[in-house]
Amino acid sequence: MKRVFVLLMVVVLFSGCGAAVRESGFYDHGTMYKNWDHMKFSIAGHKEVSPGEAKKSEVEEWWGITVK
C-alpha cells in the first residue's frame, strides 16, 4: 500500500511540474532567462513588481509566466 501511495505522489508531482513548464514557455527558448536583469528579477524581485520592472519586461521581451 505504501508503494502505491508513493507512486501516486510521484505521478502527481511530475504532472504538476510538467504543467508549470508548459505554461512558462521554457522549451520555446534556448535559455532559461532572456538576460541578466530577467534572471535577477526572477530569483530575487518577483514578489513586488514595480511599474518600471513591468515596462522593462515588455521592452526586453522577457518570457515566462506573467507576474502581476
PQR file with spaces between the fields and no chain letter, atoms N, CA, C, O and H, PARSE charges and radii, in Angstrom:
ATOM       1  N    MET     1       0.818   -1.195    0.000 -0.4000 1.5000
ATOM       2  CA   MET     1       0.000    0.000    0.000 -0.0000 2.0000
ATOM       3  C    MET     1       0.864    1.262    0.000  0.5500 1.7000
ATOM       4  O    MET     1       0.518    2.259   -0.633 -0.5500 1.4000
ATOM       5  N    LYS     2       1.983    1.211    0.711 -0.4000 1.5000
ATOM       6  CA   LYS     2       2.885    2.365    0.756 -0.0000 2.0000
ATOM       7  C    LYS     2       3.464    2.643   -0.624  0.5500 1.7000
ATOM       8  O    LYS     2       3.620    3.800   -1.014 -0.5500 1.4000
ATOM       9  H    LYS     2       2.265    0.401    1.225  0.4000 1.0000
ATOM      10  N    ARG     3       3.780    1.592   -1.356 -0.4000 1.5000
ATOM      11  CA   ARG     3       4.348    1.779   -2.694 -0.0000 2.0000
ATOM      12  C    ARG     3       3.357    2.468   -3.621  0.5500 1.7000
ATOM      13  O    ARG     3       3.732    3.346   -4.399 -0.5500 1.4000
ATOM      14  H    ARG     3       3.653    0.652   -1.039  0.4000 1.0000
ATOM      15  N    VAL     4       2.106    2.072   -3.537 -0.4000 1.5000
ATOM      16  CA   VAL     4       1.076    2.682   -4.375 -0.0000 2.0000
ATOM      17  C    VAL     4       0.945    4.160   -4.030  0.5500 1.7000
ATOM      18  O    VAL     4       0.843    4.995   -4.929 -0.5500 1.4000
ATOM      19  H    VAL     4       1.802    1.359   -2.906  0.4000 1.0000
ATOM      20  N    PHE     5       0.945    4.490   -2.766 -0.4000 1.5000
ATOM      21  CA   PHE     5       0.836    5.877   -2.332 -0.0000 2.0000
ATOM      22  C    PHE     5       2.038    6.696   -2.822  0.5500 1.7000
ATOM      23  O    PHE     5       1.863    7.800   -3.338 -0.5500 1.4000
ATOM      24  H    PHE     5       1.027    3.812   -2.036  0.4000 1.0000
ATOM      25  N    VAL     6       3.231    6.173   -2.667 -0.4000 1.5000
ATOM      26  CA   VAL     6       4.440    6.880   -3.100 -0.0000 2.0000
ATOM      27  C    VAL     6       4.425    7.058   -4.621  0.5500 1.7000
ATOM      28  O    VAL     6       4.761    8.132   -5.120 -0.5500 1.4000
ATOM      29  H    VAL     6       3.373    5.276   -2.248  0.4000 1.0000
ATOM      30  N    LEU     7       4.048    6.036   -5.343 -0.4000 1.5000
ATOM      31  CA   LEU     7       3.977    6.129   -6.793 -0.0000 2.0000
ATOM      32  C    LEU     7       2.952    7.178   -7.226  0.5500 1.7000
ATOM      33  O    LEU     7       3.204    7.957   -8.146 -0.5500 1.4000
ATOM      34  H    LEU     7       3.775    5.163   -4.938  0.4000 1.0000
ATOM      35  N    LEU     8       1.819    7.194   -6.572 -0.4000 1.5000
ATOM      36  CA   LEU     8       0.790    8.183   -6.870 -0.0000 2.0000
ATOM      37  C    LEU     8       1.299    9.599   -6.603  0.5500 1.7000
ATOM      38  O    LEU     8       1.046   10.502   -7.400 -0.5500 1.4000
ATOM      39  H    LEU     8       1.615    6.562   -5.824  0.4000 1.0000
ATOM      40  N    MET     9       2.003    9.804   -5.511 -0.4000 1.5000
ATOM      41  CA   MET     9       2.546   11.123   -5.184 -0.0000 2.0000
ATOM      42  C    MET     9       3.592   11.566   -6.219  0.5500 1.7000
ATOM      43  O    MET     9       3.638   12.740   -6.585 -0.5500 1.4000
ATOM      44  H    MET     9       2.209    9.070   -4.863  0.4000 1.0000
ATOM      45  N    VAL    10       4.416   10.647   -6.682 -0.4000 1.5000
ATOM      46  CA   VAL    10       5.417   10.965   -7.702 -0.0000 2.0000
ATOM      47  C    VAL    10       4.728   11.374   -9.000  0.5500 1.7000
ATOM      48  O    VAL    10       5.140   12.342   -9.639 -0.5500 1.4000
ATOM      49  H    VAL    10       4.379    9.693   -6.384  0.4000 1.0000
ATOM      50  N    VAL    11       3.699   10.658   -9.392 -0.4000 1.5000
ATOM      51  CA   VAL    11       2.960   10.990  -10.609 -0.0000 2.0000
ATOM      52  C    VAL    11       2.322   12.375  -10.485  0.5500 1.7000
ATOM      53  O    VAL    11       2.382   13.163  -11.429 -0.5500 1.4000
ATOM      54  H    VAL    11       3.364    9.871   -8.874  0.4000 1.0000
ATOM      55  N    VAL    12       1.726   12.676   -9.363 -0.4000 1.5000
ATOM      56  CA   VAL    12       1.111   13.990   -9.145 -0.0000 2.0000
ATOM      57  C    VAL    12       2.177   15.092   -9.197  0.5500 1.7000
ATOM      58  O    VAL    12       1.951   16.138   -9.804 -0.5500 1.4000
ATOM      59  H    VAL    12       1.678   12.036   -8.596  0.4000 1.0000
ATOM      60  N    LEU    13       3.323   14.868   -8.575 -0.4000 1.5000
ATOM      61  CA   LEU    13       4.412   15.846   -8.578 -0.0000 2.0000
ATOM      62  C    LEU    13       4.887   16.134   -9.997  0.5500 1.7000
ATOM      63  O    LEU    13       5.010   17.294  -10.389 -0.5500 1.4000
ATOM      64  H    LEU    13       3.507   14.018   -8.082  0.4000 1.0000
ATOM      65  N    PHE    14       5.153   15.083  -10.764 -0.4000 1.5000
ATOM      66  CA   PHE    14       5.658   15.280  -12.122 -0.0000 2.0000
ATOM      67  C    PHE    14       4.616   15.911  -13.044  0.5500 1.7000
ATOM      68  O    PHE    14       4.975   16.699  -13.919 -0.5500 1.4000
ATOM      69  H    PHE    14       5.053   14.140  -10.445  0.4000 1.0000
ATOM      70  N    SER    15       3.363   15.592  -12.872 -0.4000 1.5000
ATOM      71  CA   SER    15       2.347   16.203  -13.721 -0.0000 2.0000
ATOM      72  C    SER    15       2.206   17.693  -13.398  0.5500 1.7000
ATOM      73  O    SER    15       1.986   18.499  -14.302 -0.5500 1.4000
ATOM      74  H    SER    15       3.071   14.952  -12.161  0.4000 1.0000
ATOM      75  N    GLY    16       2.327   18.061  -12.143 -0.4000 1.5000
ATOM      76  CA   GLY    16       2.292   19.478  -11.769 -0.0000 2.0000
ATOM      77  C    GLY    16       3.483   20.240  -12.314  0.5500 1.7000
ATOM      78  O    GLY    16       3.335   21.364  -12.794 -0.5500 1.4000
ATOM      79  H    GLY    16       2.505   17.406  -11.408  0.4000 1.0000
ATOM      80  N    CYS    17       4.651   19.644  -12.247 -0.4000 1.5000
ATOM      81  CA   CYS    17       5.852   20.288  -12.784 -0.0000 2.0000
ATOM      82  C    CYS    17       5.746   20.442  -14.297  0.5500 1.7000
ATOM      83  O    CYS    17       6.134   21.472  -14.848 -0.5500 1.4000
ATOM      84  H    CYS    17       4.771   18.731  -11.858  0.4000 1.0000
ATOM      85  N    GLY    18       5.226   19.432  -14.961 -0.4000 1.5000
ATOM      86  CA   GLY    18       5.064   19.496  -16.411 -0.0000 2.0000
ATOM      87  C    GLY    18       4.115   20.600  -16.831  0.5500 1.7000
ATOM      88  O    GLY    18       4.355   21.276  -17.831 -0.5500 1.4000
ATOM      89  H    GLY    18       4.911   18.595  -14.513  0.4000 1.0000
ATOM      90  N    ALA    19       3.054   20.791  -16.087 -0.4000 1.5000
ATOM      91  CA   ALA    19       2.095   21.850  -16.403 -0.0000 2.0000
ATOM      92  C    ALA    19       2.738   23.226  -16.230  0.5500 1.7000
ATOM      93  O    ALA    19       2.511   24.121  -17.045 -0.5500 1.4000
ATOM      94  H    ALA    19       2.860   20.242  -15.274  0.4000 1.0000
ATOM      95  N    ALA    20       3.525   23.400  -15.192 -0.4000 1.5000
ATOM      96  CA   ALA    20       4.190   24.688  -14.955 -0.0000 2.0000
ATOM      97  C    ALA    20       5.207   24.991  -16.051  0.5500 1.7000
ATOM      98  O    ALA    20       5.311   26.132  -16.502 -0.5500 1.4000
ATOM      99  H    ALA    20       3.708   22.673  -14.530  0.4000 1.0000
ATOM     100  N    VAL    21       5.949   23.989  -16.476 -0.4000 1.5000
ATOM     101  CA   VAL    21       6.944   24.191  -17.532 -0.0000 2.0000
ATOM     102  C    VAL    21       6.251   24.541  -18.842  0.5500 1.7000
ATOM     103  O    VAL    21       6.711   25.416  -19.575 -0.5500 1.4000
ATOM     104  H    VAL    21       5.864   23.063  -16.110  0.4000 1.0000
ATOM     105  N    ARG    22       5.168   23.874  -19.134 -0.4000 1.5000
ATOM     106  CA   ARG    22       4.430   24.129  -20.370 -0.0000 2.0000
ATOM     107  C    ARG    22       3.874   25.556  -20.373  0.5500 1.7000
ATOM     108  O    ARG    22       3.935   26.236  -21.398 -0.5500 1.4000
ATOM     109  H    ARG    22       4.794   23.163  -18.539  0.4000 1.0000
ATOM     110  N    GLU    23       3.338   26.012  -19.256 -0.4000 1.5000
ATOM     111  CA   GLU    23       2.762   27.354  -19.156 -0.0000 2.0000
ATOM     112  C    GLU    23       3.830   28.438  -19.246  0.5500 1.7000
ATOM     113  O    GLU    23       3.577   29.514  -19.788 -0.5500 1.4000
ATOM     114  H    GLU    23       3.288   25.460  -18.424  0.4000 1.0000
ATOM     115  N    SER    24       5.008   28.165  -18.726 -0.4000 1.5000
ATOM     116  CA   SER    24       6.056   29.185  -18.712 -0.0000 2.0000
ATOM     117  C    SER    24       6.729   29.374  -20.064  0.5500 1.7000
ATOM     118  O    SER    24       7.402   30.385  -20.267 -0.5500 1.4000
ATOM     119  H    SER    24       5.213   27.291  -18.286  0.4000 1.0000
ATOM     120  N    GLY    25       6.574   28.443  -20.990 -0.4000 1.5000
ATOM     121  CA   GLY    25       7.231   28.553  -22.286 -0.0000 2.0000
ATOM     122  C    GLY    25       8.697   28.181  -22.225  0.5500 1.7000
ATOM     123  O    GLY    25       9.469   28.601  -23.087 -0.5500 1.4000
ATOM     124  H    GLY    25       6.028   27.622  -20.825  0.4000 1.0000
ATOM     125  N    PHE    26       9.103   27.408  -21.235 -0.4000 1.5000
ATOM     126  CA   PHE    26      10.509   27.063  -21.026 -0.0000 2.0000
ATOM     127  C    PHE    26      11.140   26.413  -22.255  0.5500 1.7000
ATOM     128  O    PHE    26      12.271   26.740  -22.613 -0.5500 1.4000
ATOM     129  H    PHE    26       8.476   27.068  -20.535  0.4000 1.0000
ATOM     130  N    TYR    27      10.429   25.505  -22.899 -0.4000 1.5000
ATOM     131  CA   TYR    27      11.006   24.776  -24.031 -0.0000 2.0000
ATOM     132  C    TYR    27      10.953   25.559  -25.334  0.5500 1.7000
ATOM     133  O    TYR    27      11.458   25.081  -26.350 -0.5500 1.4000
ATOM     134  H    TYR    27       9.510   25.239  -22.609  0.4000 1.0000
ATOM     135  N    ASP    28      10.359   26.741  -25.337 -0.4000 1.5000
ATOM     136  CA   ASP    28      10.285   27.556  -26.543 -0.0000 2.0000
ATOM     137  C    ASP    28      11.535   28.400  -26.760  0.5500 1.7000
ATOM     138  O    ASP    28      11.669   29.031  -27.809 -0.5500 1.4000
ATOM     139  H    ASP    28       9.949   27.129  -24.511  0.4000 1.0000
ATOM     140  N    HIS    29      12.452   28.428  -25.794 -0.4000 1.5000
ATOM     141  CA   HIS    29      13.624   29.299  -25.855 -0.0000 2.0000
ATOM     142  C    HIS    29      14.893   28.509  -25.565  0.5500 1.7000
ATOM     143  O    HIS    29      14.854   27.465  -24.913 -0.5500 1.4000
ATOM     144  H    HIS    29      12.343   27.916  -24.942  0.4000 1.0000
ATOM     145  N    GLY    30      16.020   29.018  -26.058 -0.4000 1.5000
ATOM     146  CA   GLY    30      17.299   28.346  -25.868 -0.0000 2.0000
ATOM     147  C    GLY    30      17.897   28.544  -24.479  0.5500 1.7000
ATOM     148  O    GLY    30      18.804   27.809  -24.091 -0.5500 1.4000
ATOM     149  H    GLY    30      16.053   29.866  -26.588  0.4000 1.0000
ATOM     150  N    THR    31      17.409   29.513  -23.735 -0.4000 1.5000
ATOM     151  CA   THR    31      17.915   29.783  -22.394 -0.0000 2.0000
ATOM     152  C    THR    31      16.751   29.916  -21.419  0.5500 1.7000
ATOM     153  O    THR    31      15.601   30.079  -21.826 -0.5500 1.4000
ATOM     154  H    THR    31      16.672   30.110  -24.051  0.4000 1.0000
ATOM     155  N    MET    32      17.059   29.846  -20.142 -0.4000 1.5000
ATOM     156  CA   MET    32      16.004   29.980  -19.146 -0.0000 2.0000
ATOM     157  C    MET    32      15.580   31.438  -18.989  0.5500 1.7000
ATOM     158  O    MET    32      14.397   31.726  -18.809 -0.5500 1.4000
ATOM     159  H    MET    32      17.994   29.714  -19.811  0.4000 1.0000
ATOM     160  N    TYR    33      16.551   32.363  -19.057 -0.4000 1.5000
ATOM     161  CA   TYR    33      16.269   33.785  -18.877 -0.0000 2.0000
ATOM     162  C    TYR    33      16.712   34.553  -20.112  0.5500 1.7000
ATOM     163  O    TYR    33      17.660   34.159  -20.790 -0.5500 1.4000
ATOM     164  H    TYR    33      17.512   32.129  -19.203  0.4000 1.0000
ATOM     165  N    LYS    34      16.027   35.646  -20.400 -0.4000 1.5000
ATOM     166  CA   LYS    34      16.354   36.477  -21.563 -0.0000 2.0000
ATOM     167  C    LYS    34      17.717   37.147  -21.388  0.5500 1.7000
ATOM     168  O    LYS    34      18.515   37.186  -22.325 -0.5500 1.4000
ATOM     169  H    LYS    34      15.256   35.966  -19.849  0.4000 1.0000
ATOM     170  N    ASN    35      17.988   37.678  -20.186 -0.4000 1.5000
ATOM     171  CA   ASN    35      19.258   38.352  -19.910 -0.0000 2.0000
ATOM     172  C    ASN    35      19.480   38.361  -18.388  0.5500 1.7000
ATOM     173  O    ASN    35      18.703   37.773  -17.636 -0.5500 1.4000
ATOM     174  H    ASN    35      17.340   37.646  -19.425  0.4000 1.0000
ATOM     175  N    TRP    36      20.542   39.033  -17.951 -0.4000 1.5000
ATOM     176  CA   TRP    36      20.879   39.049  -16.517 -0.0000 2.0000
ATOM     177  C    TRP    36      19.816   39.768  -15.686  0.5500 1.7000
ATOM     178  O    TRP    36      19.547   39.367  -14.553 -0.5500 1.4000
ATOM     179  H    TRP    36      21.174   39.511  -18.561  0.4000 1.0000
ATOM     180  N    ASP    37      19.210   40.823  -16.231 -0.4000 1.5000
ATOM     181  CA   ASP    37      18.154   41.530  -15.500 -0.0000 2.0000
ATOM     182  C    ASP    37      16.938   40.632  -15.293  0.5500 1.7000
ATOM     183  O    ASP    37      16.318   40.652  -14.230 -0.5500 1.4000
ATOM     184  H    ASP    37      19.428   41.148  -17.151  0.4000 1.0000
ATOM     185  N    HIS    38      16.604   39.853  -16.302 -0.4000 1.5000
ATOM     186  CA   HIS    38      15.489   38.906  -16.204 -0.0000 2.0000
ATOM     187  C    HIS    38      15.784   37.870  -15.113  0.5500 1.7000
ATOM     188  O    HIS    38      14.907   37.541  -14.314 -0.5500 1.4000
ATOM     189  H    HIS    38      17.107   39.836  -17.166  0.4000 1.0000
ATOM     190  N    MET    39      17.016   37.359  -15.084 -0.4000 1.5000
ATOM     191  CA   MET    39      17.397   36.375  -14.069 -0.0000 2.0000
ATOM     192  C    MET    39      17.337   36.983  -12.670  0.5500 1.7000
ATOM     193  O    MET    39      16.809   36.368  -11.743 -0.5500 1.4000
ATOM     194  H    MET    39      17.727   37.627  -15.734  0.4000 1.0000
ATOM     195  N    LYS    40      17.880   38.188  -12.521 -0.4000 1.5000
ATOM     196  CA   LYS    40      17.867   38.847  -11.207 -0.0000 2.0000
ATOM     197  C    LYS    40      16.440   39.056  -10.716  0.5500 1.7000
ATOM     198  O    LYS    40      16.148   38.817   -9.544 -0.5500 1.4000
ATOM     199  H    LYS    40      18.309   38.687  -13.273  0.4000 1.0000
ATOM     200  N    PHE    41      15.555   39.497  -11.596 -0.4000 1.5000
ATOM     201  CA   PHE    41      14.163   39.703  -11.218 -0.0000 2.0000
ATOM     202  C    PHE    41      13.504   38.380  -10.826  0.5500 1.7000
ATOM     203  O    PHE    41      12.810   38.309   -9.811 -0.5500 1.4000
ATOM     204  H    PHE    41      15.792   39.691  -12.547  0.4000 1.0000
ATOM     205  N    SER    42      13.717   37.346  -11.618 -0.4000 1.5000
ATOM     206  CA   SER    42      13.067   36.061  -11.359 -0.0000 2.0000
ATOM     207  C    SER    42      13.533   35.428  -10.056  0.5500 1.7000
ATOM     208  O    SER    42      12.746   34.774   -9.372 -0.5500 1.4000
ATOM     209  H    SER    42      14.281   37.403  -12.441  0.4000 1.0000
ATOM     210  N    ILE    43      14.782   35.609   -9.709 -0.4000 1.5000
ATOM     211  CA   ILE    43      15.323   34.990   -8.499 -0.0000 2.0000
ATOM     212  C    ILE    43      15.036   35.837   -7.261  0.5500 1.7000
ATOM     213  O    ILE    43      14.668   35.301   -6.216 -0.5500 1.4000
ATOM     214  H    ILE    43      15.422   36.141  -10.264  0.4000 1.0000
ATOM     215  N    ALA    44      15.201   37.155   -7.371 -0.4000 1.5000
ATOM     216  CA   ALA    44      15.140   37.981   -6.168 -0.0000 2.0000
ATOM     217  C    ALA    44      13.972   38.960   -6.095  0.5500 1.7000
ATOM     218  O    ALA    44      13.552   39.316   -4.994 -0.5500 1.4000
ATOM     219  H    ALA    44      15.499   37.591   -8.220  0.4000 1.0000
ATOM     220  N    GLY    45      13.435   39.405   -7.223 -0.4000 1.5000
ATOM     221  CA   GLY    45      12.495   40.506   -7.153 -0.0000 2.0000
ATOM     222  C    GLY    45      11.089   40.217   -7.592  0.5500 1.7000
ATOM     223  O    GLY    45      10.325   41.150   -7.839 -0.5500 1.4000
ATOM     224  H    GLY    45      13.775   39.116   -8.117  0.4000 1.0000
ATOM     225  N    HIS    46      10.721   38.981   -7.699 -0.4000 1.5000
ATOM     226  CA   HIS    46       9.425   38.652   -8.275 -0.0000 2.0000
ATOM     227  C    HIS    46       8.248   38.851   -7.338  0.5500 1.7000
ATOM     228  O    HIS    46       7.104   38.728   -7.775 -0.5500 1.4000
ATOM     229  H    HIS    46      11.342   38.224   -7.498  0.4000 1.0000
ATOM     230  N    LYS    47       8.477   39.149   -6.083 -0.4000 1.5000
ATOM     231  CA   LYS    47       7.369   39.281   -5.132 -0.0000 2.0000
ATOM     232  C    LYS    47       6.671   40.637   -5.238  0.5500 1.7000
ATOM     233  O    LYS    47       5.455   40.724   -5.072 -0.5500 1.4000
ATOM     234  H    LYS    47       9.406   39.248   -5.727  0.4000 1.0000
ATOM     235  N    GLU    48       7.418   41.670   -5.508 -0.4000 1.5000
ATOM     236  CA   GLU    48       6.858   43.027   -5.646 -0.0000 2.0000
ATOM     237  C    GLU    48       7.244   43.545   -7.030  0.5500 1.7000
ATOM     238  O    GLU    48       8.420   43.809   -7.279 -0.5500 1.4000
ATOM     239  H    GLU    48       8.407   41.599   -5.643  0.4000 1.0000
ATOM     240  N    VAL    49       6.291   43.692   -7.918 -0.4000 1.5000
ATOM     241  CA   VAL    49       6.561   44.156   -9.276 -0.0000 2.0000
ATOM     242  C    VAL    49       6.310   45.656   -9.352  0.5500 1.7000
ATOM     243  O    VAL    49       5.197   46.124   -9.112 -0.5500 1.4000
ATOM     244  H    VAL    49       5.335   43.478   -7.715  0.4000 1.0000
ATOM     245  N    SER    50       7.358   46.402   -9.687 -0.4000 1.5000
ATOM     246  CA   SER    50       7.206   47.848   -9.839 -0.0000 2.0000
ATOM     247  C    SER    50       6.808   48.154  -11.283  0.5500 1.7000
ATOM     248  O    SER    50       7.031   47.341  -12.180 -0.5500 1.4000
ATOM     249  H    SER    50       8.263   46.021   -9.882  0.4000 1.0000
ATOM     250  N    PRO    51       6.220   49.327  -11.500 -0.5600 1.5000
ATOM     251  CA   PRO    51       5.866   49.702  -12.884  0.2800 2.0000
ATOM     252  C    PRO    51       7.088   49.733  -13.810  0.5500 1.7000
ATOM     253  O    PRO    51       6.986   49.420  -14.996 -0.5500 1.4000
ATOM     254  N    GLY    52       8.231   50.112  -13.258 -0.4000 1.5000
ATOM     255  CA   GLY    52       9.455   50.137  -14.058 -0.0000 2.0000
ATOM     256  C    GLY    52       9.882   48.750  -14.501  0.5500 1.7000
ATOM     257  O    GLY    52      10.313   48.558  -15.637 -0.5500 1.4000
ATOM     258  H    GLY    52       8.314   50.367  -12.294  0.4000 1.0000
ATOM     259  N    GLU    53       9.762   47.789  -13.606 -0.4000 1.5000
ATOM     260  CA   GLU    53      10.119   46.417  -13.955 -0.0000 2.0000
ATOM     261  C    GLU    53       9.147   45.838  -14.981  0.5500 1.7000
ATOM     262  O    GLU    53       9.551   45.094  -15.874 -0.5500 1.4000
ATOM     263  H    GLU    53       9.411   47.945  -12.682  0.4000 1.0000
ATOM     264  N    ALA    54       7.862   46.182  -14.850 -0.4000 1.5000
ATOM     265  CA   ALA    54       6.868   45.713  -15.814 -0.0000 2.0000
ATOM     266  C    ALA    54       7.168   46.269  -17.203  0.5500 1.7000
ATOM     267  O    ALA    54       7.090   45.545  -18.196 -0.5500 1.4000
ATOM     268  H    ALA    54       7.534   46.786  -14.124  0.4000 1.0000
ATOM     269  N    LYS    55       7.508   47.547  -17.271 -0.4000 1.5000
ATOM     270  CA   LYS    55       7.842   48.174  -18.553 -0.0000 2.0000
ATOM     271  C    LYS    55       9.110   47.559  -19.137  0.5500 1.7000
ATOM     272  O    LYS    55       9.189   47.295  -20.337 -0.5500 1.4000
ATOM     273  H    LYS    55       7.571   48.135  -16.465  0.4000 1.0000
ATOM     274  N    LYS    56      10.107   47.332  -18.268 -0.4000 1.5000
ATOM     275  CA   LYS    56      11.373   46.741  -18.716 -0.0000 2.0000
ATOM     276  C    LYS    56      11.140   45.348  -19.304  0.5500 1.7000
ATOM     277  O    LYS    56      11.746   44.987  -20.313 -0.5500 1.4000
ATOM     278  H    LYS    56      10.043   47.547  -17.294  0.4000 1.0000
ATOM     279  N    SER    57      10.261   44.571  -18.672 -0.4000 1.5000
ATOM     280  CA   SER    57       9.991   43.220  -19.174 -0.0000 2.0000
ATOM     281  C    SER    57       9.306   43.265  -20.534  0.5500 1.7000
ATOM     282  O    SER    57       9.541   42.393  -21.372 -0.5500 1.4000
ATOM     283  H    SER    57       9.769   44.864  -17.853  0.4000 1.0000
ATOM     284  N    GLU    58       8.464   44.265  -20.766 -0.4000 1.5000
ATOM     285  CA   GLU    58       7.820   44.410  -22.075 -0.0000 2.0000
ATOM     286  C    GLU    58       8.825   44.830  -23.139  0.5500 1.7000
ATOM     287  O    GLU    58       8.840   44.279  -24.239 -0.5500 1.4000
ATOM     288  H    GLU    58       8.272   44.973  -20.086  0.4000 1.0000
ATOM     289  N    VAL    59       9.672   45.818  -22.803 -0.4000 1.5000
ATOM     290  CA   VAL    59      10.651   46.332  -23.766 -0.0000 2.0000
ATOM     291  C    VAL    59      11.673   45.247  -24.133  0.5500 1.7000
ATOM     292  O    VAL    59      12.014   45.084  -25.304 -0.5500 1.4000
ATOM     293  H    VAL    59       9.659   46.265  -21.909  0.4000 1.0000
ATOM     294  N    GLU    60      12.155   44.514  -23.137 -0.4000 1.5000
ATOM     295  CA   GLU    60      13.176   43.490  -23.372 -0.0000 2.0000
ATOM     296  C    GLU    60      12.581   42.131  -23.761  0.5500 1.7000
ATOM     297  O    GLU    60      13.319   41.183  -24.027 -0.5500 1.4000
ATOM     298  H    GLU    60      11.878   44.646  -22.185  0.4000 1.0000
ATOM     299  N    GLU    61      11.248   42.041  -23.792 -0.4000 1.5000
ATOM     300  CA   GLU    61      10.531   40.835  -24.199 -0.0000 2.0000
ATOM     301  C    GLU    61      10.922   39.610  -23.375  0.5500 1.7000
ATOM     302  O    GLU    61      11.298   38.573  -23.921 -0.5500 1.4000
ATOM     303  H    GLU    61      10.649   42.811  -23.575  0.4000 1.0000
ATOM     304  N    TRP    62      10.827   39.748  -22.050 -0.4000 1.5000
ATOM     305  CA   TRP    62      11.064   38.601  -21.179 -0.0000 2.0000
ATOM     306  C    TRP    62       9.963   37.586  -21.404  0.5500 1.7000
ATOM     307  O    TRP    62       8.854   37.961  -21.786 -0.5500 1.4000
ATOM     308  H    TRP    62      10.522   40.591  -21.607  0.4000 1.0000
ATOM     309  N    TRP    63      10.236   36.321  -21.179 -0.4000 1.5000
ATOM     310  CA   TRP    63       9.223   35.298  -21.317 -0.0000 2.0000
ATOM     311  C    TRP    63       8.971   34.631  -19.981  0.5500 1.7000
ATOM     312  O    TRP    63       9.695   34.868  -19.014 -0.5500 1.4000
ATOM     313  H    TRP    63      11.136   36.017  -20.868  0.4000 1.0000
ATOM     314  N    GLY    64       7.962   33.810  -19.926 -0.4000 1.5000
ATOM     315  CA   GLY    64       7.619   33.093  -18.705 -0.0000 2.0000
ATOM     316  C    GLY    64       6.210   33.434  -18.255  0.5500 1.7000
ATOM     317  O    GLY    64       5.462   34.094  -18.976 -0.5500 1.4000
ATOM     318  H    GLY    64       7.375   33.617  -20.712  0.4000 1.0000
ATOM     319  N    ILE    65       5.858   32.991  -17.082 -0.4000 1.5000
ATOM     320  CA   ILE    65       4.545   33.239  -16.531 -0.0000 2.0000
ATOM     321  C    ILE    65       4.476   34.685  -16.050  0.5500 1.7000
ATOM     322  O    ILE    65       5.354   35.131  -15.312 -0.5500 1.4000
ATOM     323  H    ILE    65       6.466   32.454  -16.496  0.4000 1.0000
ATOM     324  N    THR    66       3.459   35.409  -16.454 -0.4000 1.5000
ATOM     325  CA   THR    66       3.325   36.820  -16.094 -0.0000 2.0000
ATOM     326  C    THR    66       3.039   36.977  -14.597  0.5500 1.7000
ATOM     327  O    THR    66       2.174   36.296  -14.045 -0.5500 1.4000
ATOM     328  H    THR    66       2.746   35.047  -17.053  0.4000 1.0000
ATOM     329  N    VAL    67       3.774   37.879  -13.955 -0.4000 1.5000
ATOM     330  CA   VAL    67       3.585   38.178  -12.544 -0.0000 2.0000
ATOM     331  C    VAL    67       2.871   39.506  -12.442  0.5500 1.7000
ATOM     332  O    VAL    67       3.303   40.495  -13.034 -0.5500 1.4000
ATOM     333  H    VAL    67       4.476   38.433  -14.404  0.4000 1.0000
ATOM     334  N    LYS    68       1.771   39.537  -11.689 -0.4000 1.5000
ATOM     335  CA   LYS    68       1.028   40.791  -11.555 -0.0000 2.0000
ATOM     336  C    LYS    68       1.025   41.251  -10.127  0.5500 1.7000
ATOM     337  O    LYS    68       0.448   42.292   -9.814 -0.5500 1.4000
ATOM     338  H    LYS    68       1.420   38.733  -11.208  0.4000 1.0000
